[in-house]
Structures are given as C-alpha cells and as structure tokens.
Amino acid sequence: MIPPPLIPGAPSRAALGEAPASASSLKWAVLHDAANHVAAVAGLEPEPVTAGIRGFPALLREAAPWRRGLAEQAIDDMAAVMEPGITALLGIEARGADARPAALALWREFTEARDAVLALIPPGGTMGPPRNA
C-alpha cells in the first residue's frame, strides 16, 4: 500500500516516481512533501508535479554512477537545508510572528536547488561522461 502524502493536497509518493523505494527516491518524495508545506506557509499554492520531477527517481537509478553520486549528494544537501529551515519556520510561527517571508526564501532556495539537481540527470540521457580538463 502506498502511503498518502504528508501534507494535504501534496502529491503522493507514487506521483513522484517511487517505484521500488530507494533511499534517494524516498528523500526526493519527502523533500517535495516538505517543500509543499513551506509553499503553504509562504502563501503559495502547491506546485504541480511535472513529468521531470515525477520521473527523476527512475532516471537517477539509470544514470551513470558519477551523475548518480552527484545527484544523491545534492539531494542530501537539500535535506540538510530544509530540515533546519522548517524548524526555524515552526519557531517563527510558535512565536506568533509572520513566517511568510522566511518561508518564501526557503521555497526559493529549494526550487533553485531542485532545478540544479534535475539538470544533473538529463531526461534523454544526452550528456556524456565528464571531461578531463
């Protein structure tokens, strides 16, 4: 059975491409659940799940080891930013302050990092091995 999303209105893990669960695909799904919460705090609508986001875990599994390693490290880095960021948002809200500006900044950091990770694994597999400079 596939668990429901953590945040109401967020995409389910199945919508994010979780076939056989790997650590990276689970992190990818959890990051998007968390990001949708951040978007809600920022006053934004949940982001639609694109084919690129949904299919990323499958592309990651098929990627060259060097690309997969870079992408997995980037996903870990995103989690390392999101966790304290969400903790800070919760603290802001607990004090009764407006967390929207901080949430918007965290949302922007997440989307920029996610777009960079997506660029590591091109959908058509058109990028070859790294160049030796």
N, CA, C and O atoms as a printed pandas DataFrame, in Angstrom:
     atom_number atom_name residue_name chain_id  residue_number  x_coord  y_coord  z_coord
0              1         N          MET        A               1    0.839   -1.177    0.000
1              2        CA          MET        A               1    0.000    0.000    0.000
2              3         C          MET        A               1    0.888    1.244    0.000
3              4         O          MET        A               1    1.866    1.315    0.743
4              5         N          ILE        A               2    0.544    2.216   -0.830
5              6        CA          ILE        A               2    1.303    3.455   -0.924
6              7         C          ILE        A               2    0.754    4.434    0.089
7              8         O          ILE        A               2   -0.450    4.688    0.123
8              9         N          PRO        A               3    1.639    4.994    0.926
9             10        CA          PRO        A               3    1.165    5.932    1.943
10            11         C          PRO        A               3    0.688    7.235    1.304
11            12         O          PRO        A               3    1.179    7.616    0.241
12            13         N          PRO        A               4   -0.262    7.922    1.937
13            14        CA          PRO        A               4   -0.730    9.202    1.419
14            15         C          PRO        A               4    0.340   10.260    1.617
15            16         O          PRO        A               4    1.294   10.042    2.364
16            17         N          PRO        A               5    0.194   11.413    0.955
17            18        CA          PRO        A               5    1.172   12.478    1.171
18            19         C          PRO        A               5    1.125   12.969    2.608
19            20         O          PRO        A               5    0.099   12.863    3.279
20            21         N          LEU        A               6    2.246   13.506    3.071
21            22        CA          LEU        A               6    2.309   14.024    4.429
22            23         C          LEU        A               6    1.514   15.313    4.582
23            24         O          LEU        A               6    0.993   15.600    5.659
24            25         N          ILE        A               7    1.421   16.082    3.519
25            26        CA          ILE        A               7    0.747   17.369    3.542
26            27         C          ILE        A               7   -0.511   17.256    2.684
27            28         O          ILE        A               7   -0.418   16.825    1.535
28            29         N          PRO        A               8   -1.695   17.630    3.207
29            30        CA          PRO        A               8   -2.899   17.569    2.389
30            31         C          PRO        A               8   -2.723   18.384    1.112
31            32         O          PRO        A               8   -2.237   19.514    1.150
32            33         N          GLY        A               9   -3.115   17.811    0.002
33            34        CA          GLY        A               9   -3.001   18.486   -1.278
34            35         C          GLY        A               9   -1.660   18.277   -1.962
35            36         O          GLY        A               9   -1.498   18.637   -3.128
36            37         N          ALA        A              10   -0.691   17.697   -1.247
37            38        CA          ALA        A              10    0.620   17.443   -1.835
38            39         C          ALA        A              10    0.546   16.159   -2.658
39            40         O          ALA        A              10   -0.319   15.318   -2.413
40            41         N          PRO        A              11    1.445   16.002   -3.632
41            42        CA          PRO        A              11    1.431   14.777   -4.420
42            43         C          PRO        A              11    1.812   13.580   -3.570
43            44         O          PRO        A              11    2.590   13.694   -2.622
44            45         N          SER        A              12    1.254   12.430   -3.920
45            46        CA          SER        A              12    1.625   11.217   -3.187
46            47         C          SER        A              12    3.010   10.785   -3.637
47            48         O          SER        A              12    3.517   11.247   -4.659
48            49         N          ARG        A              13    3.610    9.900   -2.870
49            50        CA          ARG        A              13    4.918    9.402   -3.247
50            51         C          ARG        A              13    4.855    8.677   -4.583
51            52         O          ARG        A              13    5.824    8.711   -5.342
52            53         N          ALA        A              14    3.745    8.025   -4.889
53            54        CA          ALA        A              14    3.619    7.344   -6.177
54            55         C          ALA        A              14    3.663    8.360   -7.310
55            56         O          ALA        A              14    4.216    8.079   -8.373
56            57         N          ALA        A              15    3.090    9.527   -7.095
57            58        CA          ALA        A              15    3.114   10.566   -8.124
58            59         C          ALA        A              15    4.516   11.102   -8.341
59            60         O          ALA        A              15    4.797   11.686   -9.388
60            61         N          LEU        A              16    5.395   10.917   -7.383
61            62        CA          LEU        A              16    6.771   11.394   -7.504
62            63         C          LEU        A              16    7.712   10.315   -7.999
63            64         O          LEU        A              16    8.930   10.470   -7.903
64            65         N          GLY        A              17    7.179    9.232   -8.523
65            66        CA          GLY        A              17    8.018    8.244   -9.170
66            67         C          GLY        A              17    8.606    7.195   -8.270
67            68         O          GLY        A              17    9.608    6.578   -8.633
68            69         N          GLU        A              18    8.038    6.966   -7.128
69            70        CA          GLU        A              18    8.584    5.965   -6.225
70            71         C          GLU        A              18    8.111    4.593   -6.673
71            72         O          GLU        A              18    6.986    4.198   -6.368
72            73         N          ALA        A              19    8.938    3.874   -7.380
73            74        CA          ALA        A              19    8.624    2.509   -7.760
74            75         C          ALA        A              19    9.185    1.638   -6.651
75            76         O          ALA        A              19    8.680    1.695   -5.530
76            77         N          PRO        A              20   10.208    0.834   -6.915
77            78        CA          PRO        A              20   10.839    0.207   -5.771
78            79         C          PRO        A              20   11.553    1.319   -5.002
79            80         O          PRO        A              20   12.359    2.061   -5.564
80            81         N          ALA        A              21   11.255    1.417   -3.753
81            82        CA          ALA        A              21   11.764    2.533   -2.962
82            83         C          ALA        A              21   13.269    2.424   -2.775
83            84         O          ALA        A              21   13.782    1.386   -2.357
84            85         N          SER        A              22   13.957    3.492   -3.085
85            86        CA          SER        A              22   15.376    3.606   -2.764
86            87         C          SER        A              22   15.491    4.780   -1.808
87            88         O          SER        A              22   14.569    5.586   -1.683
88            89         N          ALA        A              23   16.611    4.866   -1.146
89            90        CA          ALA        A              23   16.805    5.960   -0.195
90            91         C          ALA        A              23   16.667    7.306   -0.893
91            92         O          ALA        A              23   16.042    8.221   -0.356
92            93         N          SER        A              24   17.240    7.434   -2.076
93            94        CA          SER        A              24   17.169    8.712   -2.779
94            95         C          SER        A              24   15.755    9.040   -3.237
95            96         O          SER        A              24   15.337   10.195   -3.156
96            97         N          SER        A              25   15.009    8.049   -3.715
97            98        CA          SER        A              25   13.647    8.339   -4.168
98            99         C          SER        A              25   12.751    8.691   -2.984
99           100         O          SER        A              25   11.859    9.531   -3.109
100          101         N          LEU        A              26   12.980    8.057   -1.840
101          102        CA          LEU        A              26   12.217    8.425   -0.648
102          103         C          LEU        A              26   12.558    9.836   -0.193
103          104         O          LEU        A              26   11.666   10.612    0.152
104          105         N          LYS        A              27   13.849   10.172   -0.189
105          106        CA          LYS        A              27   14.253   11.533    0.177
106          107         C          LYS        A              27   13.644   12.544   -0.783
107          108         O          LYS        A              27   13.178   13.604   -0.364
108          109         N          TRP        A              28   13.646   12.214   -2.077
109          110        CA          TRP        A              28   13.073   13.094   -3.104
110          111         C          TRP        A              28   11.595   13.358   -2.802
111          112         O          TRP        A              28   11.138   14.499   -2.869
112          113         N          ALA        A              29   10.859   12.308   -2.475
113          114        CA          ALA        A              29    9.431   12.458   -2.173
114          115         C          ALA        A              29    9.208   13.260   -0.892
115          116         O          ALA        A              29    8.351   14.142   -0.850
116          117         N          VAL        A              30    9.971   12.957    0.140
117          118        CA          VAL        A              30    9.824   13.666    1.415
118          119         C          VAL        A              30   10.204   15.141    1.250
119          120         O          VAL        A              30    9.550   16.016    1.816
120          121         N          LEU        A              31   11.246   15.413    0.487
121          122        CA          LEU        A              31   11.616   16.806    0.235
122          123         C          LEU        A              31   10.477   17.570   -0.426
123          124         O          LEU        A              31   10.226   18.726   -0.086
124          125         N          HIS        A              32    9.789   16.934   -1.364
125          126        CA          HIS        A              32    8.678   17.609   -2.037
126          127         C          HIS        A              32    7.476   17.777   -1.106
127          128         O          HIS        A              32    6.770   18.783   -1.185
128          129         N          ASP        A              33    7.240   16.811   -0.234
129          130        CA          ASP        A              33    6.191   16.985    0.780
130          131         C          ASP        A              33    6.523   18.190    1.656
131          132         O          ASP        A              33    5.665   19.034    1.913
132          133         N          ALA        A              34    7.765   18.262    2.109
133          134        CA          ALA        A              34    8.188   19.360    2.973
134          135         C          ALA        A              34    8.132   20.689    2.225
135          136         O          ALA        A              34    7.702   21.700    2.781
136          137         N          ALA        A              35    8.562   20.686    0.975
137          138        CA          ALA        A              35    8.546   21.916    0.184
138          139         C          ALA        A              35    7.125   22.427   -0.021
139          140         O          ALA        A              35    6.897   23.637   -0.023
140          141         N          ASN        A              36    6.174   21.526   -0.191
141          142        CA          ASN        A              36    4.785   21.967   -0.339
142          143         C          ASN        A              36    4.262   22.585    0.960
143          144         O          ASN        A              36    3.440   23.501    0.925
144          145         N          HIS        A              37    4.732   22.093    2.092
145          146        CA          HIS        A              37    4.378   22.719    3.364
146          147         C          HIS        A              37    4.977   24.122    3.439
147          148         O          HIS        A              37    4.307   25.070    3.849
148          149         N          VAL        A              38    6.228   24.244    3.044
149          150        CA          VAL        A              38    6.889   25.550    3.035
150          151         C          VAL        A              38    6.136   26.503    2.104
151          152         O          VAL        A              38    5.927   27.668    2.443
152          153         N          ALA        A              39    5.732   26.011    0.938
153          154        CA          ALA        A              39    4.967   26.845   -0.003
154          155         C          ALA        A              39    3.664   27.315    0.634
155          156         O          ALA        A              39    3.269   28.469    0.472
156          157         N          ALA        A              40    3.003   26.427    1.352
157          158        CA          ALA        A              40    1.750   26.805    2.013
158          159         C          ALA        A              40    1.993   27.889    3.059
159          160         O          ALA        A              40    1.209   28.834    3.156
160          161         N          VAL        A              41    3.059   27.770    3.839
161          162        CA          VAL        A              41    3.389   28.787    4.845
162          163         C          VAL        A              41    3.690   30.111    4.147
163          164         O          VAL        A              41    3.358   31.180    4.659
164          165         N          ALA        A              42    4.322   30.032    2.973
165          166        CA          ALA        A              42    4.657   31.235    2.210
166          167         C          ALA        A              42    3.434   31.855    1.532
167          168         O          ALA        A              42    3.506   32.957    0.988
168          169         N          GLY        A              43    2.307   31.132    1.572
169          170        CA          GLY        A              43    1.098   31.640    0.925
170          171         C          GLY        A              43    0.997   31.264   -0.539
171          172         O          GLY        A              43    0.224   31.865   -1.285
172          173         N          LEU        A              44    1.772   30.274   -0.958
173          174        CA          LEU        A              44    1.763   29.822   -2.349
174          175         C          LEU        A              44    0.923   28.563   -2.485
175          176         O          LEU        A              44    0.736   27.817   -1.524
176          177         N          GLU        A              45    0.425   28.341   -3.682
177          178        CA          GLU        A              45   -0.300   27.102   -3.979
178          179         C          GLU        A              45    0.705   25.966   -4.109
179          180         O          GLU        A              45    1.851   26.197   -4.493
180          181         N          PRO        A              46    0.288   24.731   -3.792
181          182        CA          PRO        A              46    1.196   23.595   -4.016
182          183         C          PRO        A              46    1.595   23.541   -5.490
183          184         O          PRO        A              46    0.774   23.768   -6.378
184          185         N          GLU        A              47    2.835   23.246   -5.724
185          186        CA          GLU        A              47    3.355   23.194   -7.087
186          187         C          GLU        A              47    2.886   21.915   -7.776
187          188         O          GLU        A              47    2.911   20.846   -7.167
188          189         N          PRO        A              48    2.459   22.007   -9.040
189          190        CA          PRO        A              48    2.083   20.783   -9.751
190          191         C          PRO        A              48    3.315   19.909   -9.987
191          192         O          PRO        A              48    4.421   20.417  -10.168
192          193         N          VAL        A              49    3.115   18.623   -9.984
193          194        CA          VAL        A              49    4.209   17.685  -10.200
194          195         C          VAL        A              49    4.386   17.513  -11.708
195          196         O          VAL        A              49    3.501   17.010  -12.400
196          197         N          THR        A              50    5.544   17.940  -12.200
197          198        CA          THR        A              50    5.828   17.811  -13.627
198          199         C          THR        A              50    6.358   16.414  -13.929
199          200         O          THR        A              50    6.718   15.659  -13.027
200          201         N          ALA        A              51    6.395   16.094  -15.203
201          202        CA          ALA        A              51    6.936   14.797  -15.614
202          203         C          ALA        A              51    8.406   14.674  -15.210
203          204         O          ALA        A              51    8.858   13.594  -14.830
204          205         N          GLY        A              52    9.142   15.768  -15.292
205          206        CA          GLY        A              52   10.551   15.731  -14.910
206          207         C          GLY        A              52   10.751   15.423  -13.444
207          208         O          GLY        A              52   11.643   14.658  -13.081
208          209         N          ILE        A              53    9.917   16.021  -12.591
209          210        CA          ILE        A              53   10.004   15.763  -11.151
210          211         C          ILE        A              53    9.558   14.342  -10.853
211          212         O          ILE        A              53   10.206   13.624  -10.091
212          213         N          ARG        A              54    8.454   13.945  -11.454
213          214        CA          ARG        A              54    7.895   12.614  -11.207
214          215         C          ARG        A              54    8.855   11.520  -11.666
215          216         O          ARG        A              54    9.017   10.511  -10.978
216          217         N          GLY        A              55    9.485   11.707  -12.810
217          218        CA          GLY        A              55   10.341   10.669  -13.376
218          219         C          GLY        A              55   11.782   10.699  -12.913
219          220         O          GLY        A              55   12.568    9.825  -13.277
220          221         N          PHE        A              56   12.136   11.687  -12.120
221          222        CA          PHE        A              56   13.530   11.827  -11.712
222          223         C          PHE        A              56   14.090   10.599  -10.989
223          224         O          PHE        A              56   15.198   10.174  -11.316
224          225         N          PRO        A              57   13.379   10.011  -10.026
225          226        CA          PRO        A              57   13.953    8.833   -9.352
226          227         C          PRO        A              57   14.300    7.692  -10.310
227          228         O          PRO        A              57   15.310    7.013  -10.122
228          229         N          ALA        A              58   13.477    7.477  -11.329
229          230        CA          ALA        A              58   13.775    6.419  -12.304
230          231         C          ALA        A              58   15.008    6.784  -13.123
231          232         O          ALA        A              58   15.857    5.930  -13.379
232          233         N          LEU        A              59   15.113    8.048  -13.537
233          234        CA          LEU        A              59   16.297    8.488  -14.275
234          235         C          LEU        A              59   17.546    8.362  -13.415
235          236         O          LEU        A              59   18.615    7.992  -13.900
236          237         N          LEU        A              60   17.397    8.671  -12.145
237          238        CA          LEU        A              60   18.523    8.588  -11.218
238          239         C          LEU        A              60   19.036    7.157  -11.109
239          240         O          LEU        A              60   20.245    6.925  -11.094
240          241         N          ARG        A              61   18.123    6.207  -11.035
241          242        CA          ARG        A              61   18.530    4.798  -10.934
242          243         C          ARG        A              61   19.303    4.345  -12.167
243          244         O          ARG        A              61   20.175    3.481  -12.076
244          245         N          GLU        A              62   18.980    4.933  -13.328
245          246        CA          GLU        A              62   19.610    4.520  -14.581
246          247         C          GLU        A              62   20.827    5.370  -14.947
247          248         O          GLU        A              62   21.494    5.082  -15.941
248          249         N          ALA        A              63   21.125    6.397  -14.176
249          250        CA          ALA        A              63   22.202    7.334  -14.509
250          251         C          ALA        A              63   23.575    6.706  -14.318
251          252         O          ALA        A              63   23.746    5.732  -13.585
252          253         N          ALA        A              64   24.535    7.293  -14.998
253          254        CA          ALA        A              64   25.930    6.880  -14.806
254          255         C          ALA        A              64   26.287    7.066  -13.333
255          256         O          ALA        A              64   25.789    7.988  -12.686
256          257         N          PRO        A              65   27.137    6.204  -12.803
257          258        CA          PRO        A              65   27.461    6.285  -11.375
258          259         C          PRO        A              65   27.946    7.666  -10.924
259          260         O          PRO        A              65   27.588    8.107   -9.832
260          261         N          TRP        A              66   28.745    8.353  -11.731
261          262        CA          TRP        A              66   29.244    9.662  -11.313
262          263         C          TRP        A              66   28.107   10.675  -11.222
263          264         O          TRP        A              66   28.098   11.511  -10.318
264          265         N          ARG        A              67   27.144   10.610  -12.152
265          266        CA          ARG        A              67   25.983   11.512  -12.100
266          267         C          ARG        A              67   25.094   11.167  -10.905
267          268         O          ARG        A              67   24.636   12.051  -10.182
268          269         N          ARG        A              68   24.860    9.882  -10.714
269          270        CA          ARG        A              68   24.025    9.436   -9.596
270          271         C          ARG        A              68   24.639    9.889   -8.280
271          272         O          ARG        A              68   23.927   10.356   -7.391
272          273         N          GLY        A              69   25.954    9.754   -8.149
273          274        CA          GLY        A              69   26.627   10.183   -6.928
274          275         C          GLY        A              69   26.469   11.674   -6.676
275          276         O          GLY        A              69   26.198   12.084   -5.547
276          277         N          LEU        A              70   26.636   12.491   -7.714
277          278        CA          LEU        A              70   26.452   13.939   -7.567
278          279         C          LEU        A              70   25.013   14.283   -7.189
279          280         O          LEU        A              70   24.772   15.112   -6.311
280          281         N          ALA        A              71   24.069   13.641   -7.857
281          282        CA          ALA        A              71   22.654   13.923   -7.576
282          283         C          ALA        A              71   22.278   13.485   -6.169
283          284         O          ALA        A              71   21.566   14.206   -5.470
284          285         N          GLU        A              72   22.744   12.313   -5.742
285          286        CA          GLU        A              72   22.429   11.843   -4.392
286          287         C          GLU        A              72   23.019   12.770   -3.334
287          288         O          GLU        A              72   22.384   13.031   -2.312
288          289         N          GLN        A              73   24.236   13.271   -3.576
289          290        CA          GLN        A              73   24.837   14.216   -2.632
290          291         C          GLN        A              73   24.038   15.514   -2.602
291          292         O          GLN        A              73   23.834   16.093   -1.535
292          293         N          ALA        A              74   23.589   15.971   -3.757
293          294        CA          ALA        A              74   22.789   17.193   -3.820
294          295         C          ALA        A              74   21.456   17.019   -3.098
295          296         O          ALA        A              74   20.992   17.941   -2.427
296          297         N          ILE        A              75   20.844   15.861   -3.226
297          298        CA          ILE        A              75   19.583   15.587   -2.515
298          299         C          ILE        A              75   19.835   15.600   -1.009
299          300         O          ILE        A              75   19.039   16.151   -0.249
300          301         N          ASP        A              76   20.938   14.996   -0.579
301          302        CA          ASP        A              76   21.291   15.044    0.844
302          303         C          ASP        A              76   21.501   16.486    1.306
303          304         O          ASP        A              76   21.075   16.865    2.397
304          305         N          ASP        A              77   22.159   17.284    0.467
305          306        CA          ASP        A              77   22.389   18.687    0.802
306          307         C          ASP        A              77   21.069   19.459    0.917
307          308         O          ASP        A              77   20.902   20.294    1.805
308          309         N          MET        A              78   20.138   19.165    0.005
309          310        CA          MET        A              78   18.824   19.818    0.071
310          311         C          MET        A              78   18.126   19.476    1.387
311          312         O          MET        A              78   17.533   20.344    2.028
312          313         N          ALA        A              79   18.201   18.220    1.777
313          314        CA          ALA        A              79   17.587   17.807    3.045
314          315         C          ALA        A              79   18.254   18.503    4.216
315          316         O          ALA        A              79   17.595   18.878    5.185
316          317         N          ALA        A              80   19.568   18.673    4.120
317          318        CA          ALA        A              80   20.310   19.337    5.196
318          319         C          ALA        A              80   19.934   20.809    5.325
319          320         O          ALA        A              80   20.089   21.387    6.400
320          321         N          VAL        A              81   19.452   21.415    4.270
321          322        CA          VAL        A              81   18.989   22.802    4.322
322          323         C          VAL        A              81   17.532   22.872    4.764
323          324         O          VAL        A              81   17.160   23.729    5.565
324          325         N          MET        A              82   16.715   21.971    4.240
325          326        CA          MET        A              82   15.279   22.024    4.529
326          327         C          MET        A              82   14.963   21.733    5.994
327          328         O          MET        A              82   14.095   22.383    6.577
328          329         N          GLU        A              83   15.651   20.774    6.591
329          330        CA          GLU        A              83   15.331   20.395    7.971
330          331         C          GLU        A              83   15.472   21.564    8.946
331          332         O          GLU        A              83   14.512   21.864    9.656
332          333         N          PRO        A              84   16.621   22.237    9.013
333          334        CA          PRO        A              84   16.696   23.379    9.935
334          335         C          PRO        A              84   15.826   24.548    9.480
335          336         O          PRO        A              84   15.348   25.331   10.301
336          337         N          GLY        A              85   15.622   24.663    8.165
337          338        CA          GLY        A              85   14.762   25.737    7.669
338          339         C          GLY        A              85   13.330   25.571    8.149
339          340         O          GLY        A              85   12.694   26.542    8.561
340          341         N          ILE        A              86   12.822   24.355    8.098
341          342        CA          ILE        A              86   11.458   24.098    8.565
342          343         C          ILE        A              86   11.385   24.262   10.081
343          344         O          ILE        A              86   10.401   24.783   10.607
344          345         N          THR        A              87   12.426   23.819   10.778
345          346        CA          THR        A              87   12.467   24.019   12.227
346          347         C          THR        A              87   12.398   25.509   12.555
347          348         O          THR        A              87   11.694   25.912   13.481
348          349         N          ALA        A              88   13.122   26.320   11.803
349          350        CA          ALA        A              88   13.087   27.767   12.017
350          351         C          ALA        A              88   11.699   28.335   11.733
351          352         O          ALA        A              88   11.216   29.195   12.470
352          353         N          LEU        A              89   11.060   27.857   10.670
353          354        CA          LEU        A              89    9.700   28.322   10.353
354          355         C          LEU        A              89    8.733   27.980   11.483
355          356         O          LEU        A              89    7.891   28.797   11.856
356          357         N          LEU        A              90    8.857   26.784   12.019
357          358        CA          LEU        A              90    7.997   26.388   13.133
358          359         C          LEU        A              90    8.224   27.283   14.346
359          360         O          LEU        A              90    7.275   27.643   15.042
360          361         N          GLY        A              91    9.482   27.642   14.599
361          362        CA          GLY        A              91    9.802   28.539   15.707
362          363         C          GLY        A              91    9.214   29.928   15.495
363          364         O          GLY        A              91    8.702   30.544   16.429
364          365         N          ILE        A              92    9.291   30.413   14.266
365          366        CA          ILE        A              92    8.719   31.723   13.946
366          367         C          ILE        A              92    7.213   31.703   14.180
367          368         O          ILE        A              92    6.654   32.608   14.798
368          369         N          GLU        A              93    6.567   30.652   13.673
369          370        CA          GLU        A              93    5.114   30.534   13.848
370          371         C          GLU        A              93    4.751   30.391   15.324
371          372         O          GLU        A              93    3.746   30.946   15.768
372          373         N          ALA        A              94    5.555   29.654   16.088
373          374        CA          ALA        A              94    5.268   29.449   17.514
374          375         C          ALA        A              94    5.321   30.758   18.294
375          376         O          ALA        A              94    4.619   30.921   19.292
376          377         N          ARG        A              95    6.147   31.680   17.839
377          378        CA          ARG        A              95    6.221   32.994   18.486
378          379         C          ARG        A              95    5.119   33.931   18.015
379          380         O          ARG        A              95    5.006   35.055   18.505
380          381         N          GLY        A              96    4.313   33.479   17.073
381          382        CA          GLY        A              96    3.224   34.303   16.568
382          383         C          GLY        A              96    3.648   35.318   15.520
383          384         O          GLY        A              96    2.874   36.207   15.165
384          385         N          ALA        A              97    4.867   35.192   15.024
385          386        CA          ALA        A              97    5.369   36.120   14.013
386          387         C          ALA        A              97    4.974   35.628   12.613
387          388         O          ALA        A              97    4.560   34.482   12.438
388          389         N          ASP        A              98    5.109   36.501   11.645
389          390        CA          ASP        A              98    4.783   36.186   10.255
390          391         C          ASP        A              98    5.942   35.400    9.644
391          392         O          ASP        A              98    7.038   35.933    9.471
392          393         N          ALA        A              99    5.695   34.143    9.321
393          394        CA          ALA        A              99    6.732   33.280    8.766
394          395         C          ALA        A              99    6.761   33.312    7.240
395          396         O          ALA        A              99    7.600   32.657    6.624
396          397         N          ARG        A             100    5.855   34.066    6.629
397          398        CA          ARG        A             100    5.781   34.058    5.161
398          399         C          ARG        A             100    7.073   34.495    4.478
399          400         O          ARG        A             100    7.502   33.817    3.545
400          401         N          PRO        A             101    7.720   35.588    4.886
401          402        CA          PRO        A             101    8.964   35.956    4.184
402          403         C          PRO        A             101   10.052   34.887    4.286
403          404         O          PRO        A             101   10.728   34.593    3.300
404          405         N          ALA        A             102   10.219   34.316    5.456
405          406        CA          ALA        A             102   11.225   33.260    5.624
406          407         C          ALA        A             102   10.845   32.022    4.816
407          408         O          ALA        A             102   11.709   31.382    4.217
408          409         N          ALA        A             103    9.562   31.685    4.798
409          410        CA          ALA        A             103    9.111   30.528    4.027
410          411         C          ALA        A             103    9.324   30.754    2.534
411          412         O          ALA        A             103    9.709   29.832    1.814
412          413         N          LEU        A             104    9.077   31.962    2.072
413          414        CA          LEU        A             104    9.294   32.263    0.660
414          415         C          LEU        A             104   10.775   32.141    0.309
415          416         O          LEU        A             104   11.112   31.622   -0.755
416          417         N          ALA        A             105   11.655   32.608    1.180
417          418        CA          ALA        A             105   13.095   32.477    0.941
418          419         C          ALA        A             105   13.505   31.001    0.902
419          420         O          ALA        A             105   14.284   30.597    0.038
420          421         N          LEU        A             106   12.986   30.200    1.828
421          422        CA          LEU        A             106   13.299   28.769    1.848
422          423         C          LEU        A             106   12.740   28.086    0.608
423          424         O          LEU        A             106   13.395   27.219    0.030
424          425         N          TRP        A             107   11.546   28.465    0.198
425          426        CA          TRP        A             107   10.929   27.903   -1.016
426          427         C          TRP        A             107   11.817   28.186   -2.232
427          428         O          TRP        A             107   12.060   27.302   -3.053
428          429         N          ARG        A             108   12.292   29.421   -2.334
429          430        CA          ARG        A             108   13.149   29.776   -3.475
430          431         C          ARG        A             108   14.456   28.986   -3.444
431          432         O          ARG        A             108   14.929   28.529   -4.486
432          433         N          GLU        A             109   15.036   28.823   -2.269
433          434        CA          GLU        A             109   16.254   28.015   -2.150
434          435         C          GLU        A             109   15.989   26.579   -2.606
435          436         O          GLU        A             109   16.788   25.989   -3.334
436          437         N          PHE        A             110   14.858   26.031   -2.168
437          438        CA          PHE        A             110   14.512   24.664   -2.548
438          439         C          PHE        A             110   14.354   24.543   -4.061
439          440         O          PHE        A             110   14.931   23.641   -4.668
440          441         N          THR        A             111   13.582   25.436   -4.679
441          442        CA          THR        A             111   13.315   25.300   -6.119
442          443         C          THR        A             111   14.592   25.486   -6.943
443          444         O          THR        A             111   14.778   24.806   -7.951
444          445         N          GLU        A             112   15.471   26.400   -6.525
445          446        CA          GLU        A             112   16.731   26.571   -7.246
446          447         C          GLU        A             112   17.611   25.331   -7.110
447          448         O          GLU        A             112   18.216   24.889   -8.087
448          449         N          ALA        A             113   17.685   24.775   -5.916
449          450        CA          ALA        A             113   18.484   23.563   -5.701
450          451         C          ALA        A             113   17.878   22.385   -6.459
451          452         O          ALA        A             113   18.601   21.596   -7.067
452          453         N          ARG        A             114   16.561   22.268   -6.421
453          454        CA          ARG        A             114   15.901   21.168   -7.138
454          455         C          ARG        A             114   16.147   21.268   -8.631
455          456         O          ARG        A             114   16.423   20.261   -9.282
456          457         N          ASP        A             115   16.050   22.479   -9.187
457          458        CA          ASP        A             115   16.287   22.640  -10.618
458          459         C          ASP        A             115   17.725   22.258  -10.984
459          460         O          ASP        A             115   17.968   21.682  -12.044
460          461         N          ALA        A             116   18.667   22.579  -10.108
461          462        CA          ALA        A             116   20.065   22.198  -10.348
462          463         C          ALA        A             116   20.230   20.678  -10.305
463          464         O          ALA        A             116   20.974   20.114  -11.107
464          465         N          VAL        A             117   19.546   20.019   -9.381
465          466        CA          VAL        A             117   19.614   18.562   -9.297
466          467         C          VAL        A             117   18.989   17.930  -10.541
467          468         O          VAL        A             117   19.534   16.978  -11.100
468          469         N          LEU        A             118   17.859   18.458  -10.964
469          470        CA          LEU        A             118   17.218   17.934  -12.172
470          471         C          LEU        A             118   18.135   18.060  -13.386
471          472         O          LEU        A             118   18.130   17.195  -14.261
472          473         N          ALA        A             119   18.915   19.127  -13.441
473          474        CA          ALA        A             119   19.823   19.341  -14.566
474          475         C          ALA        A             119   20.988   18.348  -14.569
475          476         O          ALA        A             119   21.621   18.142  -15.604
476          477         N          LEU        A             120   21.276   17.733  -13.422
477          478        CA          LEU        A             120   22.356   16.753  -13.360
478          479         C          LEU        A             120   22.030   15.484  -14.143
479          480         O          LEU        A             120   22.924   14.817  -14.664
480          481         N          ILE        A             121   20.756   15.163  -14.219
481          482        CA          ILE        A             121   20.331   13.927  -14.879
482          483         C          ILE        A             121   19.387   14.322  -16.021
483          484         O          ILE        A             121   18.181   14.433  -15.802
484          485         N          PRO        A             122   19.906   14.533  -17.221
485          486        CA          PRO        A             122   19.039   14.957  -18.319
486          487         C          PRO        A             122   18.046   13.862  -18.685
487          488         O          PRO        A             122   18.388   12.680  -18.655
488          489         N          PRO        A             123   16.808   14.251  -19.032
489          490        CA          PRO        A             123   15.770   13.263  -19.316
490          491         C          PRO        A             123   16.098   12.335  -20.473
491          492         O          PRO        A             123   15.692   11.172  -20.457
492          493         N          GLY        A             124   16.813   12.812  -21.463
493          494        CA          GLY        A             124   17.126   11.966  -22.606
494          495         C          GLY        A             124   18.461   11.266  -22.497
495          496         O          GLY        A             124   18.851   10.530  -23.404
496          497         N          GLY        A             125   19.167   11.484  -21.402
497          498        CA          GLY        A             125   20.465   10.866  -21.238
498          499         C          GLY        A             125   21.466   11.357  -22.259
499          500         O          GLY        A             125   22.363   10.611  -22.651
500          501         N          THR        A             126   21.332   12.607  -22.701
501          502        CA          THR        A             126   22.151   13.117  -23.803
502          503         C          THR        A             126   23.527   13.587  -23.377
503          504         O          THR        A             126   24.394   13.786  -24.228
504          505         N          MET        A             127   23.751   13.767  -22.101
505          506        CA          MET        A             127   25.063   14.260  -21.668
506          507         C          MET        A             127   25.991   13.082  -21.405
507          508         O          MET        A             127   25.626   12.128  -20.717
508          509         N          GLY        A             128   27.180   13.160  -21.953
509          510        CA          GLY        A             128   28.134   12.076  -21.809
510          511         C          GLY        A             128   28.917   12.138  -20.509
511          512         O          GLY        A             128   28.511   12.797  -19.552
512          513         N          PRO        A             129   30.053   11.436  -20.490
513          514        CA          PRO        A             129   30.872   11.413  -19.282
514          515         C          PRO        A             129   31.535   12.771  -19.046
515          516         O          PRO        A             129   31.617   13.593  -19.959
516          517         N          PRO        A             130   32.006   13.004  -17.819
517          518        CA          PRO        A             130   32.665   14.284  -17.549
518          519         C          PRO        A             130   33.956   14.398  -18.361
519          520         O          PRO        A             130   34.623   13.402  -18.642
520          521         N          ARG        A             131   34.289   15.633  -18.728
521          522        CA          ARG        A             131   35.517   15.872  -19.459
522          523         C          ARG        A             131   36.701   15.935  -18.502
523          524         O          ARG        A             131   36.584   16.441  -17.386
524          525         N          ASN        A             132   37.798   15.434  -18.933
525          526        CA          ASN        A             132   39.031   15.579  -18.162
526          527         C          ASN        A             132   39.705   16.849  -18.643
527          528         O          ASN        A             132   40.195   16.918  -19.770
528          529         N          ALA        A             133   39.724   17.852  -17.781
529          530        CA          ALA        A             133   40.286   19.149  -18.211
530          531         C          ALA        A             133   41.738   19.272  -17.874
531          532         O          ALA        A             133   42.355   20.297  -18.166
